[in-house]
Amino acid sequence: MQAPYRVMFLFGTRAEALKLAPVIKKMQATPSTWHLIIATAPQPQQAALLQQAVDYLDITVDFDLTQASGKEEHLVEELSQLLHNLNNVINASQPDMLLVVGDATTSLAASLVGFYHHLPIGHIEAGLRTYDKWSPFPDEMHRRLTDDLADLYFSPTTRARDNLLAEHHPAEQIYVTGNTAIDMVNQALDDDFTSDLLRQLPSEHRLIILTMKRPESIGEPMRQVFHTMRDIIETNPDVELIYPVAPNPEVMGMAAKIFAKHPRIHLVDPLNYHDFLNLAARSDLIITDSGSIQEEAPALHKPVLLLREKTERQEAVDVGAVKIVGTDPTSIQQAVFELFNSHRAYKRMAEADNPFGDGHASERILKIVADYLAKR
């Protein structure tokens, strides 16, 4: 096969866009080698966040597969509609290959449609596992099924590679590249960043960033965490909390009620990637149920307390950069107390090695894809 190679990207969440962006940008820099086809499929509640990321990244979208109803669909209906729409797009655009990332519905849909069209599939961030199909749901099974359909595996770590090997995926198709999330971190950090919110906070106060929005967190787990965080702020007069509130009516209502205009708890709209990352870099502690932040925070040297019982990014736990606390109030309070009262404990987490690569994953991925397509 001769260049330019027609490569299709599909994504529906901000996290996917950010992790694919370094690869997209490098491909765009050499149009004689690559012809890009960009398709997006945002869920209604994710649409604004995804558009925010697309605007920030300056990515031109060729096909918008937004759900026609504009309503949040059941996962089955969402996947069914996406399969239908993506099939039409592939028929129209005739790509040579599909590149997907992670564990979203879009990755599974692209892999299924690509398989039926006999198209090669490259899976960025392949091989992450909890080996519990319900945790995280539905991400774990989306990722496993995508790996079963993929032809090239771009694993962020040796642990992810070993997971794939243990599942009998072909060793010659698995590459340890690092995680493209680190490529983005290196590009987005701003040494002289400031913001109106940061300027309002006393410089001697410590700062906690809270993010919590996963579907399985909403309800009683989130209520417990919010009450726990309010208790922590009330008992530590030198600590501020910033919580970018997810655009979900239940989350917004619960946050407003429990945090109730506390002067040191700052509820803000979802931040764009640049602002969030640079705010996180100036924080003292991150408490989250996010997957991506587990990768970004070690690059920022910020301790992370994870509001889950399991993680598919165990490498960050193993090196000591992330600690799993779940949503139990006692576990969260004890972990925060230790970090804020033990210099040794804090330093151990903050100075842990970053297990997710050196920021050059996208370069490796491009070379592998070009070599693969040249041989077809």
Residue pairs with C-beta under 8 A, 6 or more apart in sequence:
1 96
1 373
1 374
1 375
1 376
3 32
3 33
3 34
3 370
3 373
3 374
4 31
4 32
4 33
4 34
4 35
5 33
5 34
5 35
5 96
5 97
5 369
5 370
5 373
6 35
6 37
6 93
6 94
6 95
6 96
6 97
7 27
7 34
7 35
7 36
7 37
7 95
7 96
7 97
7 98
7 99
7 369
8 36
8 37
8 38
8 39
8 89
8 90
8 93
8 95
8 97
8 98
8 99
8 110
9 20
9 23
9 24
9 36
9 37
9 38
9 39
9 98
9 99
9 100
10 39
10 40
10 41
10 65
10 86
10 98
10 100
10 106
10 107
10 109
10 110
11 17
11 20
11 39
11 40
11 41
11 50
11 100
11 101
11 104
11 106
12 40
12 41
12 42
12 43
12 46
12 50
12 104
12 105
12 106
13 42
13 43
13 46
13 49
13 50
13 104
13 106
14 46
14 49
14 50
14 52
14 53
14 273
15 102
15 104
15 291
15 292
16 101
16 102
16 104
16 106
16 107
17 40
17 50
17 53
17 54
17 57
17 59
18 53
18 57
18 181
18 184
18 273
18 292
19 101
19 102
19 124
19 125
19 179
19 180
19 181
19 184
19 292
20 99
20 101
20 124
20 180
21 57
21 59
21 180
21 184
22 180
22 183
22 184
22 187
22 361
22 362
23 99
23 124
23 180
23 362
23 365
23 366
24 36
24 38
24 57
24 59
25 57
25 362
26 362
26 363
26 366
27 33
27 34
27 36
27 366
28 34
28 36
33 370
37 62
37 63
37 93
37 95
38 59
38 60
38 61
38 62
38 63
39 61
39 62
39 63
39 64
39 65
39 86
39 89
40 50
40 54
40 61
40 63
40 64
40 65
40 66
41 65
41 66
41 67
41 82
41 85
41 86
41 105
41 106
41 109
42 50
42 51
42 66
43 67
43 72
43 73
43 78
44 67
44 70
44 71
44 72
45 72
45 247
45 248
47 66
48 247
48 270
49 247
49 270
52 270
52 272
52 273
53 272
53 273
54 61
56 272
56 273
56 274
62 93
63 89
63 93
65 82
65 85
65 86
65 89
67 73
67 78
67 81
68 81
73 81
75 105
75 138
78 105
79 105
79 108
79 109
82 105
82 106
82 109
83 109
83 112
83 113
86 109
86 110
86 113
87 113
87 116
90 113
90 114
90 117
90 119
95 119
96 119
96 120
96 373
96 376
97 119
97 120
97 121
97 122
97 369
97 372
97 373
98 110
98 111
98 114
98 119
98 120
98 121
98 122
99 121
99 122
99 124
99 369
100 106
100 107
100 110
100 111
100 121
100 122
100 123
100 124
100 146
101 107
101 123
101 124
101 125
101 180
102 124
102 125
102 139
102 143
102 291
103 125
103 128
103 136
103 139
103 140
103 142
103 143
103 146
103 291
103 312
104 139
104 142
105 138
105 142
107 123
107 142
107 143
107 146
108 142
108 145
108 146
110 121
111 121
111 123
111 145
111 146
111 149
111 150
112 149
114 120
114 121
114 149
115 121
115 149
120 151
120 152
120 372
120 373
120 376
121 146
121 149
121 150
121 151
121 152
122 150
122 151
122 152
122 154
122 365
122 369
123 146
123 147
123 150
123 152
123 153
123 154
124 154
124 177
124 180
124 365
125 154
125 155
125 156
125 160
125 179
125 180
126 143
126 146
126 147
126 150
126 153
126 154
126 155
126 160
126 164
126 174
127 147
127 153
127 155
127 156
127 159
127 160
127 161
127 162
127 163
127 164
127 174
128 143
128 156
128 160
128 163
128 312
128 313
129 140
129 143
129 144
129 160
129 163
129 312
130 136
130 140
130 310
130 311
130 312
131 140
132 140
132 310
133 140
133 141
133 144
134 140
135 216
135 308
135 309
135 310
136 214
136 216
136 291
136 308
136 310
136 312
137 215
137 216
139 291
139 312
140 312
143 312
147 153
147 164
147 167
147 169
150 173
151 173
151 372
152 173
152 175
152 368
152 369
152 372
153 161
153 164
153 169
153 173
153 174
153 175
154 175
154 177
154 361
154 364
154 365
154 368
155 161
155 164
155 174
155 175
155 176
155 177
156 176
156 177
156 178
156 179
156 295
156 356
156 357
156 361
157 176
157 178
157 179
157 315
157 355
157 356
157 357
158 176
159 314
159 315
160 176
161 174
161 176
164 174
165 171
165 174
175 364
175 365
175 368
177 357
177 361
177 364
177 365
177 368
178 356
178 357
178 358
178 359
178 360
178 361
178 364
179 295
179 356
179 357
179 361
180 361
180 362
180 365
181 292
181 295
181 296
181 356
182 295
182 296
182 299
182 354
182 356
182 357
182 358
182 359
182 361
183 359
183 360
183 361
183 362
184 273
185 277
185 296
185 299
185 300
185 359
186 299
186 359
188 273
188 274
188 277
188 278
189 277
189 278
189 281
189 300
190 274
190 278
193 275
193 278
193 279
193 281
193 282
195 275
195 279
197 242
197 266
197 268
197 279
198 279
198 282
201 207
201 240
202 238
202 240
204 238
205 238
205 239
205 240
205 264
206 236
206 238
206 239
206 240
206 284
206 285
206 340
207 239
207 240
207 241
207 242
207 282
207 283
207 284
207 285
208 229
208 232
208 233
208 239
208 240
208 241
208 242
208 283
208 284
208 285
208 286
208 287
208 336
209 241
209 242
209 243
209 279
209 280
209 283
209 285
209 286
209 287
209 288
210 225
210 229
210 241
210 242
210 243
210 286
210 287
210 288
211 243
211 244
211 286
211 287
211 288
211 289
211 290
211 293
212 222
212 225
212 243
212 246
212 251
212 287
212 288
212 289
212 307
213 246
213 248
213 251
213 289
213 290
214 289
214 290
217 225
217 289
217 307
217 327
218 248
218 250
218 251
219 250
221 307
221 327
222 251
222 254
222 327
223 254
223 258
224 327
224 328
224 329
225 287
225 307
225 327
225 329
225 332
226 254
226 255
226 258
226 259
227 258
227 329
228 329
228 332
228 333
229 241
229 243
229 259
229 265
229 287
229 332
230 258
230 259
230 262
230 265
231 329
231 333
232 239
232 241
232 332
232 333
232 336
233 239
233 240
233 241
233 262
233 264
233 265
234 262
236 340
237 264
239 264
239 340
240 264
240 265
240 266
241 264
241 265
241 266
242 266
242 268
242 279
242 283
243 255
243 259
243 265
243 266
243 267
243 268
244 268
244 269
244 270
244 271
244 276
245 251
245 252
245 255
245 267
245 268
245 269
245 270
246 252
246 270
247 270
255 267
256 267
259 265
259 267
271 279
277 296
277 300
280 286
280 293
280 296
280 297
280 300
280 302
281 300
281 302
283 302
284 302
284 340
285 302
285 303
285 304
285 305
285 336
285 339
285 340
286 293
286 297
286 302
286 303
286 304
286 305
287 304
287 305
287 307
287 332
287 336
288 294
288 304
288 305
288 306
288 307
289 306
289 307
289 308
291 311
291 312
291 313
293 304
294 304
294 306
294 311
294 313
294 316
294 322
295 313
295 316
295 356
297 303
297 304
297 316
297 321
297 322
298 304
298 316
298 319
298 321
298 322
298 352
298 353
298 354
298 355
298 356
299 354
299 356
301 350
301 351
302 350
303 321
303 322
303 323
303 339
303 346
303 349
303 350
304 316
304 321
304 322
304 323
304 349
305 322
305 323
305 325
305 332
305 335
305 336
306 317
306 322
306 323
306 324
306 325
307 325
307 326
307 327
307 332
308 324
308 326
309 324
309 326
310 324
311 317
311 322
311 324
313 322
315 355
315 356
316 322
316 352
316 355
316 356
317 323
317 324
318 355
319 352
319 353
319 354
319 355
320 348
320 349
320 352
321 349
321 352
321 353
321 354
321 355
323 335
323 349
325 331
325 332
325 335
338 345
339 345
339 346
339 349
340 346
